[in-house]
Amino acid sequence: MTPAATLRAQVTGAQGWPLAGLAVTVLGPDGSSRGRGHTDDEGRLTIALTDGAGPVTLVLAGAGLAPVARSLALPASGGDLDAGIIALPDAGGRREAGRGRWVLDPDHTIIKATARHLGFSRIEGRFTEFEGVIEIADPIEGSSVTVLIATASLTTGSAMRDGHLTSADFLDVERFPALTFRSTTVRDLSGAGEKLAIDGDLTIRDITRPVTLDTTRAGTGPDPWGGTRTAFTATTTLNRRDFEMDWNMGIPGGLLLLGPTLTIDLDVQAVLQT
């Protein structure tokens, strides 16, 4: 009798996120089923096969995703087979965000700032209260972005540190309760709307400086609640001194407690308004 095998794989979407709950069927050369299963919460797949040798076809499908078939050759001796990472494309390819007004979803958007600490480690803070609108035009260069962030919502996981960062040494939230970004131009770096440079004015405290967000479109698709969502990632680097947030402290060895720059990263999800 041919020894049975255990098939393992990691299933992700086009952007590399694990896909949970996908239906998976393993077919033999004659089209008969060798095994069935579902991916777990981390996108992992483990299927015990009824026949563990020869060629098989792995068929994966899920809502909003195009079915994918992968041909695999099982070892003649049976045993485990690791199919590695299987990436499923979006249904019909990755959809481009269409024209319209898209509002940031604060529950699925991350805005964070990272600073160097002691010259060799990093401290990260997140803003938890914000609102924003993305107006997408055709052509993409006619688009605009506006974001307003509540400065007092910054959290780093330390109440004492948060208190200092929101004090007059840094954000001075009592005098300046919000920081804002308003785009001035949108440049299409890829020619297809995939890579963008969003230039705009960033106001922190009472100081406005030009900044550029290096932006990547992550995808667009339906959500479980009947809406349509789009996602972008963006990053920029700020000099703290440009916004008069240059408090620092010397430490042994001639170093400074905090680095001179902040890295700002955004992982944005926005909902189309109808």
DRENKE-188819 format. One record per residue (C-alpha): residue in three letters; residue number from 0; y, z, x. Coordinates in pm, 1 decimal, always signed. Each point is the difference from the previous one (the first is absolute). Example, Ala and Ser with C-alpha at 12.3 -4.5 7.8 and 13.67 -1.06 7.14 Angstrom:
% residues 2
   code   pos         yy         zz         xx
    ALA     0     -450.0     +780.0    +1230.0
    SER     1     +344.0      -66.0     +137.0
//
This chain:
% residues 274
   code   pos         yy         zz         xx
    MET     0       +0.0       +0.0       +0.0
    THR     1     +344.3      -89.7     +131.2
    PRO     2     +186.5     +317.1      +98.6
    ALA     3     +307.7      +89.3     -205.9
    ALA     4     +348.5       +7.2     +148.1
    THR     5     +323.6     +186.3      -58.5
    LEU     6     +311.6     -215.2       -9.0
    ARG     7     +337.2     +153.1      +86.3
    ALA     8     +352.3     -144.9       -1.9
    GLN     9     +366.8      +92.2      -30.1
    VAL    10     +187.2     -195.2     -268.7
    THR    11     +378.2      -44.7       +9.7
    GLY    12     +267.3     -205.6     -171.1
    ALA    13     +203.3     -269.6     +169.5
    GLN    14     +242.6     +262.2     +137.2
    GLY    15     -274.6     +220.0     +145.6
    TRP    16       -5.1     +271.4     -268.6
    PRO    17     -348.2     +125.0      -99.9
    LEU    18     -118.7     -122.7     -339.3
    ALA    19     -183.3     +252.5     -217.7
    GLY    20     -233.8      -67.4     -290.3
    LEU    21      -78.2     -364.2      +75.1
    ALA    22     -324.0     -140.5     -136.6
    VAL    23     -226.3     -137.8     +272.9
    THR    24     -318.8     -203.1      -39.6
    VAL    25     -239.7     -106.0     +277.0
    LEU    26     -191.4     -321.1      -74.8
    GLY    27     -305.6     -140.9     +172.2
    PRO    28      -46.5     -369.9      +89.8
    ASP    29     -152.6      -66.7     -344.1
    GLY    30     +293.3     +162.1     -181.8
    SER    31     -190.4     +314.9      -89.3
    SER    32     +169.8     +335.6      +30.3
    ARG    33      -88.7     +203.8     +310.0
    GLY    34     +233.3     +286.7      -86.5
    ARG    35     +318.2     +105.7     -177.1
    GLY    36     +267.5     +259.0      +58.6
    HIS    37     +367.2      +94.7       -5.3
    THR    38     +250.0      +86.5     +271.2
    ASP    39      +98.2     +367.0      +19.3
    ASP    40     +350.5     +148.2       +1.5
    GLU    41      +45.9     -103.5     +363.8
    GLY    42     -123.9     -355.0      -54.2
    ARG    43     -333.8      +74.4     +166.0
    LEU    44     -314.1     -170.4     -121.3
    THR    45     -361.5     +110.4      +42.4
    ILE    46     -281.0     -189.1     -174.2
    ALA    47     -374.3      +56.1      +36.8
    LEU    48     -166.8     -342.5      -16.8
    THR    49     -334.5      -65.2     -163.3
    ASP    50      -92.5     -256.4     +264.8
    GLY    51     +134.9      +54.2     +346.9
    ALA    52      -45.6     -326.8     +187.7
    GLY    53     +138.1     -352.3       +3.0
    PRO    54     +329.3     -151.0     -119.2
    VAL    55     +193.9     +154.4     -286.8
    THR    56     +332.9      -63.4     -169.8
    LEU    57     +238.9     +285.4      -65.0
    VAL    58     +217.6      -60.4     -309.5
    LEU    59     +305.8     +222.6      -51.7
    ALA    60     +245.7      -11.7     -288.2
    GLY    61     +262.8     +214.6     -163.0
    ALA    62     +293.9      -15.5     -240.2
    GLY    63     +289.4     -200.1     +143.7
    LEU    64     -207.1     -118.1     +296.0
    ALA    65     -168.0     -330.6      +67.7
    PRO    66     -381.5      +33.2      +33.2
    VAL    67     -129.6      -18.2     +354.8
    ALA    68     -349.8     -101.1     +111.8
    ARG    69     -123.1      +83.5     +349.9
    SER    70     -324.1     -125.2     +150.0
    LEU    71     -188.8     +253.6     +210.1
    ALA    72     -324.5       -8.9     +194.9
    LEU    73     -202.8     +320.0      -29.7
    PRO    74     -205.4     +107.5     +301.6
    ALA    75     -368.7      -90.3      -26.8
    SER    76      -93.5     +356.9      +89.9
    GLY    77     +203.0     +149.0     -283.9
    GLY    78     +230.4     +293.9      +45.8
    ASP    79     +375.3      +30.7      -31.0
    LEU    80     +241.9     -291.3      +13.2
    ASP    81     +372.8      +57.8      +40.3
    ALA    82     +197.2     -295.8     -139.0
    GLY    83     +326.2     +141.1     +138.7
    ILE    84     +329.0      -48.2     -184.1
    ILE    85       +7.7     -243.8     -291.1
    ALA    86     +354.2      -92.3     -109.4
    LEU    87      +45.2     -139.0     -348.6
    PRO    88     +292.2     -236.2      -65.1
    ASP    89     +231.1      +54.2     -294.3
    ALA    90      -89.9     -205.5     -303.5
    GLY    91     +147.9     -345.2      +45.7
    GLY    92     +139.9     +104.2     +336.1
    ARG    93     +278.0     +248.5      +63.5
    ARG    94     +261.8      -46.1     -265.5
    GLU    95     +364.1      -24.3      +87.0
    ALA    96     +245.0     +233.1     -168.3
    GLY    97     +180.1     -207.5     -261.5
    ARG    98     +362.8       -3.1      -97.2
    GLY    99     +126.7     +298.3     -190.2
    ARG   100     +104.3     +361.8      +18.4
    TRP   101     -249.9     +234.3     +165.5
    VAL   102      +49.6     +377.9      -10.6
    LEU   103     -142.4     +230.7     +266.1
    ASP   104     -286.0     +222.2     -114.1
    PRO   105      +68.1     +337.9     +168.3
    ASP   106     -359.2     +114.0      -58.2
    HIS   107     -134.5     -289.2     +207.8
    THR   108     +279.5      -46.8     +252.9
    ILE   109      +35.3     +178.5     +333.0
    ILE   110     +329.2      +30.0     +190.7
    LYS   111      -34.9     +187.3     +325.6
    ALA   112     +192.3      +67.1     +321.2
    THR   113     -163.3      +78.0     +333.3
    ALA   114     +167.8     +158.1     +302.3
    ARG   115     -120.1      +76.9     +350.4
    HIS   116      -45.9     +371.3      +68.7
    LEU   117      -12.9     +158.0     +348.0
    GLY   118      -14.7     -349.0     +148.1
    PHE   119     -369.0      -51.4      -68.0
    SER   120      -81.7      +77.5     -365.5
    ARG   121     +132.1     -107.2     -337.8
    ILE   122     +135.5     +171.1     -309.9
    GLU   123      -14.8     -181.5     -332.8
    GLY   124     +200.3      +63.4     -315.0
    ARG   125      -22.1     -159.6     -343.5
    PHE   126     +255.0      -43.8     -274.6
    THR   127     -154.6      +76.8     -337.2
    GLU   128     +285.3      -82.9     -239.0
    PHE   129     +149.0     -348.8       -5.1
    GLU   130      +62.0     -303.5     -215.5
    GLY   131      +33.9     -366.0      +81.7
    VAL   132      +14.9     -352.1     -135.7
    ILE   133     -122.7     -324.0     +155.4
    GLU   134     +150.0     -314.6     -151.5
    ILE   135     -221.3     -291.1     +105.2
    ALA   136     +155.5     -345.5      -18.9
    ASP   137     -114.5     -354.1      +65.8
    PRO   138      +61.7      -83.7     +276.6
    ILE   139      -84.8     +337.6     +151.6
    GLU   140     +324.7       +1.7     +199.5
    GLY   141     +186.6      +71.7     -323.0
    SER   142     -182.5     +329.4      -52.8
    SER   143     +150.1     +348.1      +30.3
    VAL   144     -111.7     +360.5      +51.1
    THR   145     +172.2     +324.3      -96.2
    VAL   146     -143.7     +345.8      +73.8
    LEU   147     +143.7     +347.8      -58.8
    ILE   148     -171.5     +303.2     +157.4
    ALA   149      +61.4     +367.6      -79.8
    THR   150      +57.5     +153.9     +342.9
    ALA   151     -107.9     +349.0     -111.9
    SER   152     -347.9     -137.0      -79.3
    LEU   153      -90.7      -30.6     +369.4
    THR   154     -313.6     +195.0      +85.5
    THR   155     -179.6      +39.6     +332.8
    GLY   156     -246.5     +270.4      -96.8
    SER   157     +212.0     +278.4     +147.7
    ALA   158     +259.0     +176.8     -216.6
    MET   159     +193.8     +121.1     +303.5
    ARG   160      +15.1     -347.5     +154.0
    ASP   161      +89.6     -155.9     -335.8
    GLY   162     +286.2     +245.3      -34.7
    HIS   163     +137.6     -103.7     +338.1
    LEU   164      -37.3     -373.3      -66.2
    THR   165     +186.4      +27.3     -329.9
    SER   166     +277.6     +211.9     +157.0
    ALA   167     +332.7     -123.6     +139.9
    ASP   168     -171.9      -66.6     +335.0
    PHE   169     -181.2     -294.2     -155.2
    LEU   170       +9.1     -126.3     -360.3
    ASP   171     +254.9     +254.1     -129.0
    VAL   172     -141.9      -26.3     -350.8
    GLU   173     +260.7     +226.2     -161.0
    ARG   174     +273.9     -250.0      +83.5
    PHE   175     -211.5     -315.3      -10.2
    PRO   176     -277.4      +27.9     -260.6
    ALA   177     -114.6     -361.1      +31.9
    LEU   178      -49.0     -270.3     +257.9
    THR   179       +4.6     -364.2     -101.3
    PHE   180     -114.6     -341.8     +115.6
    ARG   181     +146.3     -320.8     -139.4
    SER   182     -118.8     -334.3     +128.8
    THR   183     +247.3     -266.7     +108.7
    THR   184     -232.6     -285.8      +98.2
    VAL   185     -370.5      -79.8      -18.9
    ARG   186     -149.5     -227.0     +265.7
    ASP   187     -339.8     -165.9      -36.2
    LEU   188     -153.4      +16.2     +348.0
    SER   189     -332.1     -161.7      -89.5
    GLY   190     +119.5     -279.5     -227.9
    ALA   191     -237.4     +120.8     -269.6
    GLY   192     +150.6     +333.2      -99.1
    GLU   193     -264.9     +199.5     +187.9
    LYS   194     +222.4     +136.7     +277.7
    LEU   195     +358.7      +88.8      -81.8
    ALA   196     +301.0     +148.4     +175.9
    ILE   197     +212.2     +190.6     -251.1
    ASP   198     +346.4      +71.6     +137.0
    GLY   199     +208.9     +262.1     -172.9
    ASP   200     +235.7     +294.4      +12.6
    LEU   201     -149.5     +346.6      +39.2
    THR   202     +221.1     +295.5      -89.0
    ILE   203      -97.6     +344.9     +129.0
    ARG   204     +249.0     +284.5      -42.7
    ASP   205     +330.9     -192.4      -23.2
    ILE   206      -89.4     -258.4     +264.1
    THR   207     -113.4     -354.1      -73.7
    ARG   208     -178.1     -211.0     +262.5
    PRO   209     -172.4     -339.3      -14.4
    VAL   210     -378.7      +12.7      +31.1
    THR   211     -282.9     -251.0      -27.1
    LEU   212     -327.5      +74.5     -175.4
    ASP   213     -293.1     -189.4     +151.3
    THR   214     -193.0      -67.2     -317.9
    THR   215     -346.6     -129.3      -85.5
    ARG   216     -113.3      -98.7     -347.2
    ALA   217     -331.7     +173.7      -73.1
    GLY   218      -89.8     -165.6     -331.1
    THR   219      +53.6      -16.8     -374.3
    GLY   220     -234.5      +56.4     -291.2
    PRO   221      -73.0     +167.4     -332.5
    ASP   222      -32.7     +375.8      -37.8
    PRO   223     -232.3     +191.9     -236.7
    TRP   224     +286.1      +73.1     -241.8
    GLY   225      +86.0     -357.6      -92.0
    GLY   226     +281.0      -42.7     +252.1
    THR   227      +51.5     -209.5     +310.5
    ARG   228      +62.7     +153.7     +340.2
    THR   229     +106.2     -122.1     +338.3
    ALA   230      -16.2     +174.5     +336.8
    PHE   231     +191.3      -24.9     +325.0
    THR   232       -0.4     +186.1     +329.8
    ALA   233     +318.1      +32.1     +204.7
    THR   234     +117.9     +171.7     +315.2
    THR   235     +317.0      +50.8     +201.1
    THR   236     +125.7     +222.3     +281.4
    LEU   237     +319.4     +206.8      -16.8
    ASN   238     +201.5     +169.3     +270.9
    ARG   239      +80.1     +352.1     -121.3
    ARG   240     +333.7       -4.2     +178.8
    ASP   241     +114.7     -297.2     -209.6
    PHE   242       -3.3     +231.3     -302.0
    GLU   243     +134.3     +308.4     +179.0
    MET   244     -335.3     +177.0      -18.3
    ASP   245      -15.2      +63.4     +373.6
    TRP   246      -87.8     +371.1       +4.7
    ASN   247     -243.0      +77.4     +280.1
    MET   248     -124.4     +273.2     +229.9
    GLY   249      -91.1      -11.9     +365.4
    ILE   250     -345.9     +112.3     +110.9
    PRO   251     -145.9      +73.9     +345.6
    GLY   252      -47.6     -306.5     +214.9
    GLY   253     +325.5     -163.8     -100.0
    LEU   254     -136.3     -130.7     -329.7
    LEU   255     +149.5      +19.8     -346.4
    LEU   256     -169.3     +148.8     -303.7
    LEU   257      +53.8     -310.9     -214.8
    GLY   258       -3.1     -367.8      +87.5
    PRO   259     +312.8     -209.6      -60.1
    THR   260     -154.3     -232.9     -258.6
    LEU   261     -165.0      +13.6     -341.1
    THR   262     -265.7     -242.2     -113.9
    ILE   263      +26.1      -71.2     -372.0
    ASP   264     -311.2     -131.0     -176.2
    LEU   265      -27.5     -104.8     -361.4
    ASP   266     -316.7      -76.6     -194.9
    VAL   267     +140.5     -128.4     -326.9
    GLN   268     -160.2      -70.5     -334.7
    ALA   269     +222.0     -137.4     -276.5
    VAL   270      -56.9      -81.4     -366.9
    LEU   271     +124.6     -316.3     -168.3
    GLN   272     +242.1      +73.4     -283.7
    THR   273      -49.1     -205.6     -314.2
//
